[in-house]
Amino acid sequence: MIKVAIFASGTGTNFDALLAHIQASDLPIQVGLLVSDQPQALVVAKAQQAGVPVWAKKVKDFADKTAFEQAILQQLQTAQIDWILLAGYMRIVTPVLLNAYPQHILNIHPALLPLFPGRHGIEDAYAAGVSETGVTVHYIDAGIDSGPILAQAHVAILKHETVAHLAQRIHQVEHRLFFDSFVQALVAQGDLTVHQTQLDSRS
C-alpha cells in the first residue's frame, strides 16, 4: 500500500478531489495523513469527517520553521508516509522534508510554470492579459514553484470572463490533473506498474 500525506492550508477543494479519486480507484493508494499549518482551516474539518488522521499546528507554536518541519517529519515517519502531495499548502517546504522525501513531493500550481509563480498565479495571469493560462503539477525543490515539471494542462482565458470564473475553471482542471499526474509519478518511480494502472476501473 502506498501511503500519501496531503498538505493543505485552506478550504480543501484539492484535498476533496484527491481523496475522492484515490478512494474511487482500484489502486493500492491510501491517504494516511492530512498536514496543515492552519488548525482552523476548513480542510481540517473535512479530513476529520472523512476519517483521515490530521496533524494541524501553527509555525509560531515552534521555535522556528526547522523545528516545525521536524515535528511534521516525525508524524510522517510514524504514519509510514511514502509520498507528499501539496494541495494548496501555503508554506515553502524546507530541506528537512526535501531531504527526507527526495523526488516524492508533488505540488499543484494554478498557472503554466515557469510563468506566474507564487500565491497569485490565477490573478497574475488574468491581469497580464494573456490568452491562456493553466495548471502545472511539479516536483518540489528548494525554490518557489521551480521544481521539475511533471504535467501541464492549458486553460484558455475567455473574453469578458471574470477572474472568479477563470479560477473556477482552473480548479476543475486541477482536480483531475493532480491525481492523474500522481499516478504517472508512481509509475515513473517504480511504485506502481503500468499493468496496475490499466486494471484501474477509472481508466
C-alpha positions as CSV (number, residue, x, y, z in Angstrom):
1,M,0.0,0.0,0.0
2,I,1.3,3.4,-1.0
3,K,0.6,5.9,1.8
4,V,0.1,9.5,1.0
5,A,0.1,12.7,3.1
6,I,-1.8,15.7,1.8
7,F,-0.6,19.1,2.9
8,A,-3.2,21.9,2.7
9,S,-3.8,25.3,4.3
10,G,-7.3,26.3,3.1
11,T,-10.7,25.1,2.1
12,G,-9.5,21.7,0.9
13,T,-11.1,21.5,-2.6
14,N,-8.0,19.7,-4.0
15,F,-7.9,17.5,-0.8
16,D,-11.6,16.6,-1.6
17,A,-10.8,15.8,-5.2
18,L,-7.6,13.8,-4.4
19,L,-9.3,11.8,-1.7
20,A,-12.3,11.0,-4.0
21,H,-10.1,9.9,-6.9
22,I,-8.0,7.7,-4.7
23,Q,-10.9,6.1,-3.0
24,A,-12.7,5.5,-6.3
25,S,-9.7,3.9,-7.9
26,D,-8.6,0.3,-7.6
27,L,-5.0,1.3,-7.0
28,P,-3.1,0.5,-3.8
29,I,-3.0,4.1,-2.5
30,Q,-4.2,5.4,0.9
31,V,-4.4,8.9,2.3
32,G,-2.7,8.3,5.6
33,L,-2.4,11.9,6.9
34,L,-3.5,15.5,6.4
35,V,-0.9,18.1,7.4
36,S,-2.0,21.7,7.8
37,D,-0.3,24.9,9.1
38,Q,-3.8,26.3,9.8
39,P,-5.6,24.3,12.5
40,Q,-8.9,26.3,11.9
41,A,-8.9,25.7,8.1
42,L,-11.9,24.0,6.6
43,V,-9.7,21.3,5.2
44,V,-9.0,20.1,8.7
45,A,-12.7,19.5,9.4
46,K,-13.1,17.8,6.1
47,A,-10.3,15.4,6.8
48,Q,-11.6,14.6,10.3
49,Q,-15.1,14.0,8.8
50,A,-13.6,11.6,6.2
51,G,-11.7,9.7,8.9
52,V,-8.2,10.9,7.7
53,P,-5.7,11.4,10.6
54,V,-4.8,15.1,11.0
55,W,-1.7,16.9,12.2
56,A,-2.5,20.7,12.3
57,K,-0.3,23.2,14.1
58,K,0.9,26.7,13.6
59,V,4.5,27.5,12.9
60,K,4.5,30.1,15.7
61,D,4.0,27.3,18.2
62,F,7.5,26.1,17.4
63,A,11.0,27.6,17.9
64,D,11.4,28.1,14.2
65,K,10.4,26.6,10.8
66,T,13.0,23.9,11.1
67,A,11.5,22.7,14.4
68,F,8.1,22.9,12.8
69,E,9.1,20.7,9.9
70,Q,11.0,18.3,12.1
71,A,7.7,17.7,14.0
72,I,5.9,17.1,10.7
73,L,8.6,14.7,9.6
74,Q,8.2,12.7,12.9
75,Q,4.5,12.4,12.1
76,L,5.1,11.4,8.5
77,Q,7.5,8.7,9.7
78,T,5.2,7.4,12.4
79,A,2.4,7.2,9.8
80,Q,4.8,5.4,7.3
81,I,4.1,8.0,4.6
82,D,5.6,7.3,1.2
83,W,4.6,10.5,-0.8
84,I,3.6,14.1,0.0
85,L,1.1,16.0,-2.1
86,L,0.9,19.7,-1.6
87,A,-2.7,20.8,-2.3
88,G,-3.0,24.4,-1.5
89,Y,-0.2,24.4,1.1
90,M,0.9,28.0,1.6
91,R,4.4,27.4,3.0
92,I,7.7,26.8,1.3
93,V,9.0,23.3,2.1
94,T,12.5,23.3,3.6
95,P,15.3,20.8,3.3
96,V,14.1,19.0,6.4
97,L,11.3,17.4,4.2
98,L,13.1,17.7,0.8
99,N,15.9,15.6,2.0
100,A,13.7,13.0,3.7
101,Y,11.4,12.7,0.6
102,P,13.6,13.3,-2.5
103,Q,11.5,13.2,-5.7
104,H,8.5,12.2,-3.6
105,I,6.9,15.6,-3.1
106,L,4.5,17.0,-5.7
107,N,2.8,20.4,-5.8
108,I,0.0,21.7,-8.0
109,H,0.1,25.3,-9.2
110,P,-2.7,27.2,-11.0
111,A,-0.6,28.6,-13.8
112,L,1.7,27.4,-16.6
113,L,5.0,27.5,-14.9
114,P,7.6,29.0,-15.2
115,L,5.1,31.8,-15.8
116,F,3.2,33.3,-12.9
117,P,4.8,31.5,-9.9
118,G,3.8,32.4,-6.3
119,R,0.5,32.6,-4.4
120,H,-1.5,34.6,-7.0
121,G,-0.9,32.6,-10.2
122,I,-4.5,32.9,-11.4
123,E,-4.8,36.6,-10.7
124,D,-1.4,37.4,-12.1
125,A,-2.2,35.6,-15.4
126,Y,-5.5,37.4,-15.7
127,A,-4.0,40.8,-15.0
128,A,-1.3,40.2,-17.6
129,G,-3.9,39.9,-20.3
130,V,-2.5,36.6,-21.8
131,S,-4.8,34.5,-23.9
132,E,-4.3,31.3,-21.9
133,T,-3.1,30.0,-18.6
134,G,-3.4,26.6,-17.0
135,V,-2.3,24.2,-14.3
136,T,1.1,22.7,-13.5
137,V,2.0,19.6,-11.4
138,H,5.6,19.6,-10.5
139,Y,8.2,18.1,-8.2
140,I,9.3,20.3,-5.3
141,D,12.7,21.7,-4.9
142,A,14.1,24.5,-2.7
143,G,12.7,27.3,-4.8
144,I,9.3,28.8,-5.2
145,D,7.3,26.8,-7.8
146,S,10.6,25.9,-9.5
147,G,10.9,22.1,-9.4
148,P,10.9,19.8,-12.4
149,I,7.5,19.9,-14.2
150,L,5.6,16.6,-14.3
151,A,2.4,17.7,-16.2
152,Q,0.6,20.7,-17.5
153,A,-2.9,21.5,-18.8
154,H,-3.8,24.6,-20.8
155,V,-6.9,26.7,-20.0
156,A,-7.9,29.5,-22.4
157,I,-8.9,32.8,-20.8
158,L,-12.3,33.6,-22.3
159,K,-13.2,37.1,-23.5
160,H,-15.0,39.1,-20.9
161,E,-14.9,36.4,-18.2
162,T,-14.2,37.4,-14.6
163,V,-11.2,36.3,-12.6
164,A,-13.6,34.3,-10.4
165,H,-15.0,32.4,-13.3
166,L,-11.4,31.7,-14.6
167,A,-10.5,30.4,-11.1
168,Q,-13.4,28.1,-11.1
169,R,-12.5,26.6,-14.5
170,I,-8.8,26.2,-13.4
171,H,-9.8,24.4,-10.2
172,Q,-11.9,22.0,-12.2
173,V,-8.8,21.1,-14.3
174,E,-6.7,20.9,-11.1
175,H,-8.9,18.3,-9.5
176,R,-8.3,15.6,-12.2
177,L,-4.8,16.5,-13.3
178,F,-3.3,16.2,-9.8
179,F,-4.4,12.6,-9.4
180,D,-3.5,11.5,-12.9
181,S,-0.1,13.1,-12.6
182,F,0.5,11.5,-9.2
183,V,-0.2,8.1,-10.8
184,Q,2.2,9.0,-13.6
185,A,4.8,9.8,-11.0
186,L,4.2,6.5,-9.2
187,V,4.8,4.6,-12.4
188,A,7.9,6.6,-13.2
189,Q,9.4,6.0,-9.7
190,G,8.5,2.3,-9.9
191,D,5.9,2.3,-7.1
192,L,3.2,1.3,-9.5
193,T,3.3,-0.8,-12.7
194,V,1.6,0.2,-15.9
195,H,-0.4,-3.1,-15.6
196,Q,-1.8,-1.9,-12.3
197,T,-3.0,1.4,-13.8
198,Q,-4.6,-0.5,-16.7
199,L,-6.6,-2.6,-14.2
200,D,-8.0,0.6,-12.5
201,S,-11.7,0.8,-13.2
202,R,-11.5,4.5,-13.5
203,S,-9.1,4.3,-16.6
